[in-house]
Amino acid sequence: MKKLDGQIVIITGGAQGIGEGICRVFCNEGATVFLWDVLEDGQKTANNISSNGGNIFFQKVDVTSQYFVDSAVENIIKNHGKIDVLINNAGIIRDRSILKMTREEWDMVQSVNVDSLFITTKAVLPHMKAANYGRIISASSINAFQGAFGQTNYSASKAAIVGFTHSLCREVGKYNITVNAVAPGFIKSEMTDSMPEEIIKAGIAQIPVGRIGTPDDMAHAYLFLASKEAGFVSGHTLHANGGAMPI
Ligand SMILES: NC(=O)c1ccc[n+]([C@@H]2O[C@H](COP(=O)([O-])OP(=O)(O)OC[C@H]3O[C@@H](n4cnc5c(N)ncnc54)[C@H](O)[C@@H]3O)[C@@H](O)[C@H]2O)c1
């Protein structure tokens, strides 16, 4: 018996990076995964995972649009009758020191990183409530807790996710729904791949386990919180940073 056998899971921002890793690990654990992304590459990622036996479907969904999110959820419910797990992983950065940051750069980050949680939760929650079961897990960040130069918009958005998690867990616990967050540290991704070698080395020097994190590391943190066995863990932020910021 695999950990997510028979489970219907939505993973936002699954086309690449950490989201792709979560899709891969969740499929290996028997889940039926709906990969949501704005990138057409989501289809390639889904094809790749399904060619290795994964049960995964790409839906082109912009998580800032209630219309697209509602339509995708309706489609899942029509065909599968339930949604067990929602992973709010989609996120963006628009880094700039605050004196140079535009209002648009501020708003875009809040829209994708925070407003999307309101939108996806509104769409999915009635179905979880009806089923008396659910797992909602969202991507925070180490930078919500330690800050980072040029990331006032991003750090504020990732801290908002922690507050959202604390409040929502109080509202929905009675329906057997848990709400948690994962706060990744320094993780190998498209973004970190483009950083200069010496910045990467300096970053790794701050990590007690002595290496950069991987999407697979993050996927297993999400997997624990998504499992049936984690039913007594709610309102928690799981810090997955190799010890870079003990908390
Ligand atoms: N990589 C890291 O070091 C790190 C550290 C801390 C937190 N995080 C968080 O983890 C999550 C994943 O990070 P990543 O490094 O894999 O990022 P990434 O940029 O590689 O992937 C993010 C995905 O989200 C998608 N996306 C963006 N806007 C969207 C929208 N409106 N609707 C649907 N999909 C959208 C992108 O197309 C992309 O596929 C993000 O929320 C990020 O903030 C990452």
PDBQT file of the ligand as one rigid body, heavy atoms in Angstrom, charges set to zero:
ROOT
HETATM    1  N1  LIG A 301      13.640  27.504  -4.835  1.00  0.00    +0.000 N 
HETATM    2  C1  LIG A 301      13.830  27.978  -3.615  1.00  0.00    +0.000 C 
HETATM    3  O1  LIG A 301      14.983  28.114  -3.143  1.00  0.00    +0.000 OA
HETATM    4  C2  LIG A 301      12.632  28.359  -2.745  1.00  0.00    +0.000 A 
HETATM    5  C3  LIG A 301      12.874  28.757  -1.432  1.00  0.00    +0.000 A 
HETATM    6  C4  LIG A 301      11.802  29.105  -0.621  1.00  0.00    +0.000 A 
HETATM    7  C5  LIG A 301      10.503  29.044  -1.107  1.00  0.00    +0.000 A 
HETATM    8  N2  LIG A 301      10.282  28.662  -2.388  1.00  0.00    +0.000 N 
HETATM    9  C6  LIG A 301       8.886  28.638  -2.858  1.00  0.00    +0.000 C 
HETATM   10  O2  LIG A 301       8.568  27.353  -3.372  1.00  0.00    +0.000 OA
HETATM   11  C7  LIG A 301       7.689  27.470  -4.486  1.00  0.00    +0.000 C 
HETATM   12  C8  LIG A 301       8.305  26.813  -5.713  1.00  0.00    +0.000 C 
HETATM   13  O3  LIG A 301       9.570  27.412  -5.962  1.00  0.00    +0.000 OA
HETATM   14  P1  LIG A 301      10.478  27.054  -7.236  1.00  0.00    +0.000 P 
HETATM   15  O4  LIG A 301      11.851  27.461  -6.924  1.00  0.00    +0.000 OA
HETATM   16  O5  LIG A 301      10.197  25.668  -7.676  1.00  0.00    +0.000 OA
HETATM   17  O6  LIG A 301       9.899  28.115  -8.292  1.00  0.00    +0.000 OA
HETATM   18  P2  LIG A 301       9.808  28.051  -9.880  1.00  0.00    +0.000 P 
HETATM   19  O7  LIG A 301       9.807  29.461 -10.373  1.00  0.00    +0.000 OA
HETATM   20  O8  LIG A 301      10.845  27.113 -10.437  1.00  0.00    +0.000 OA
HETATM   21  O9  LIG A 301       8.372  27.394 -10.111  1.00  0.00    +0.000 OA
HETATM   22  C9  LIG A 301       7.194  28.082  -9.802  1.00  0.00    +0.000 C 
HETATM   23  C10 LIG A 301       6.105  27.605 -10.747  1.00  0.00    +0.000 C 
HETATM   24  O10 LIG A 301       4.922  28.384 -10.465  1.00  0.00    +0.000 OA
HETATM   25  C11 LIG A 301       4.318  28.688 -11.719  1.00  0.00    +0.000 C 
HETATM   26  N3  LIG A 301       3.456  29.862 -11.611  1.00  0.00    +0.000 N 
HETATM   27  C12 LIG A 301       3.848  31.172 -11.490  1.00  0.00    +0.000 A 
HETATM   28  N4  LIG A 301       2.754  31.959 -11.524  1.00  0.00    +0.000 NA
HETATM   29  C13 LIG A 301       1.666  31.153 -11.648  1.00  0.00    +0.000 A 
HETATM   30  C14 LIG A 301       0.268  31.398 -11.751  1.00  0.00    +0.000 A 
HETATM   31  N5  LIG A 301      -0.231  32.641 -11.724  1.00  0.00    +0.000 N 
HETATM   32  N6  LIG A 301      -0.557  30.331 -11.868  1.00  0.00    +0.000 NA
HETATM   33  C15 LIG A 301      -0.059  29.061 -11.918  1.00  0.00    +0.000 A 
HETATM   34  N7  LIG A 301       1.258  28.778 -11.854  1.00  0.00    +0.000 NA
HETATM   35  C16 LIG A 301       2.103  29.809 -11.712  1.00  0.00    +0.000 A 
HETATM   36  C17 LIG A 301       5.497  28.936 -12.645  1.00  0.00    +0.000 C 
HETATM   37  O11 LIG A 301       5.112  28.894 -14.009  1.00  0.00    +0.000 OA
HETATM   38  C18 LIG A 301       6.452  27.835 -12.237  1.00  0.00    +0.000 C 
HETATM   39  O12 LIG A 301       6.244  26.653 -12.963  1.00  0.00    +0.000 OA
HETATM   40  C19 LIG A 301       7.439  28.968  -4.677  1.00  0.00    +0.000 C 
HETATM   41  O13 LIG A 301       6.246  29.337  -4.010  1.00  0.00    +0.000 OA
HETATM   42  C20 LIG A 301       8.640  29.599  -4.015  1.00  0.00    +0.000 C 
HETATM   43  O14 LIG A 301       8.369  30.905  -3.563  1.00  0.00    +0.000 OA
HETATM   44  C21 LIG A 301      11.324  28.310  -3.223  1.00  0.00    +0.000 A 
ENDROOT
TORSDOF 0
